[in-house]
Amino acid sequence: MGEKNVAVAGATGAVGTEMLKVLEQRNFPVKNIKMLASKRSVGKKLTFRGEDIPVEELSDDSFSGIDIALFSAGASRSKEFASSAVEAGAVVVDNSSAFRLNDDVPLVVPEINAERVKDHRGIIANPNCSTIIAVVVVYPLHKAAQIKRMVVSTYQAVSGTGAAAMAELDQQSRAYFANEPIQKEVYPHQIAFNLLPHIGDFEENGYTSEEMKMRNEGRKIMEDDSIEVSCTTIRVPVFRAHSEAINLELAKDLSPDQARQVLADAPGVKVVDDPENNVYPMPLDATGQDDVLAGRIRRDDSVEHGLDLWVSGDQLLKGAALNAVQIAELLL
Amino acid sequence: MGEKNVAVAGATGAVGTEMLKVLEQRNFPVKNIKMLASKRSVGKKLTFRGEDIPVEELSDDSFSGIDIALFSAGASRSKEFASSAVEAGAVVVDNSSAFRLNDDVPLVVPEINAERVKDHRGIIANPNCSTIIAVVVVYPLHKAAQIKRMVVSTYQAVSGTGAAAMAELDQQSRAYFANEPIQKEVYPHQIAFNLLPHIGDFEENGYTSEEMKMRNEGRKIMEDDSIEVSCTTIRVPVFRAHSEAINLELAKDLSPDQARQVLADAPGVKVVDDPENNVYPMPLDATGQDDVLAGRIRRDDSVEHGLDLWVSGDQLLKGAALNAVQIAELLL
């Protein structure tokens, strides 16, 4: 388990910045680190372990000597540059949607299917943020009682869109109070004090690409195509933690107490479920936490073996950077 | 259809204020209007049709000569004073939860069950806001294809808690930007840039009272106890329109196009469903509108005859004041 040469592609973005922090905090054995971003960011410096490291332009020549390349620069950049990294001998952990559903690319949430990492042919995909946050919680319940169908409504933070969206929520909210015009650059509509039922692109079936990820990536990670999923994804004026209302139809009975016990024993999950004392998952509390918070666990009598729950998880951590670094740790 | 003497109990509140505006805008035939509120508000004046009218203290003696009493002063005030209004000869339209499930109290959404108004024995109940906004949209679909089960996740504005909550969202957001401490008075946790999975009181089954209203009031209004409902209600940092992700399991097939046609013909509903052009319901657009906006209509293949939709409606208008005044109009 020697030290590794690591490259972070998209190092200046919301997720890239978080990846650097997570690598530091988890004492990832970094020999050298390369900060890669678009030409626009060249000239900037990023700090890692107290050292200022200049940002280099992401190119096909960026990966010589690199052992692990963490990509979070968007799907088109991953498609363009991941193969150069693999050819240079690096293993790519890709946070974009580019390769997630490829049969020869493992899609990994370490708490669920860590063993899939060994099947990689150069690329391992990091799942969609709202999918990770859901499956970390529902997979243990699936093992206990088999999910037949899940209906998920998401409440997604602007961090999922990136740093510019976080700035847009900030600026629009300030403009609202200053009675200034609301500027819209990232989203087609105002996000401050509003909700957008629009994440990703609209597909022919009327669902968005983000909504279909919950089904398609969820099935691949949990390795069970029999799980039926319907999802509605909504952007909410919250900065960096996603929340989800999850309705499960199970194959056999699982009481709320049993579900709480299963989740109390599950890695990556923290049960936060004492509503009498106003204790339940909230995005503000999930912010900065590695664990996904799960609560409001209750029996749904509207269907046989129904169970409802509510989860919140940090989109930039477990939803993106933390999960990617956890995958990289499996490579050591 | 002569003019009526009207009393508004809770006239200074968020809903009461809106009731006065709606009475004006719809040219309700008001002979005289009485502004009733708690002792605290005595001394204030409220404007109706350009006239400043002093606020009087709500008491058992408030209703002499009153034909119609619109109550929106909370369930405990309704329980305390509605009988005095009825004894004085008024018909009470009550916006609180006090009498909604009483067998001898009609629970009315005029677009759905206007004819129930005639069964009243002095009190007609106005349903819960998130329930009204859901049933106005799903009832026409129920008539077309029979709802077997609905799973609803709500995204509820702070106006549902009242004027003080609207001020709290405003103040907390300003404090956030001013780096000042966040004051919490109305809600147990910060609502600015956060979500609260807590509306109403927690019941023994783990659902909140607000969540159970969707089932219990929904069934009473639609007059069908066979409809299964599970609901998760979430408070979001939005000022005054509620939104809801609604997943329906129908008894027979209804295509998205058929559903759109049914809703295009439905009173109180406006179909806003052109996602390719970024057109879908949003709370900002629903604000100030009488109609509930319905969109994101799509087939849910995760269950037989499944249908998904997304709605937004003004909580203070159709969710409260408008529906109450529409009930009063049925009394003319």
Interface residues (C-beta under 8 A of the other chain):
Chain A: R149 V151 S153 Y155 D170 S173 R174 F177 P188 H189 Q190 F193 N194 L195 L196 P197 H198 F202 N205 G206 Y207 R215 E228 V229 S230 T232 I234 V236 P237 V238 F239 S243 A245 N247 P256 P275 E276 N278 Y280 P281 M282 P283 L284 G295 R296 I297 R298 R299 D300 D301 S302 V303 G306 D308 W310 S312
Chain B: R149 V151 S153 Y155 D170 S173 R174 F177 P188 H189 Q190 F193 N194 L195 L196 P197 H198 F202 N205 G206 Y207 R215 E228 V229 S230 T232 I234 V236 P237 V238 F239 S243 A245 N247 P256 P275 E276 N278 Y280 P281 M282 P283 L284 G295 R296 I297 R298 R299 D300 D301 S302 V303 G306 D308 W310 S312
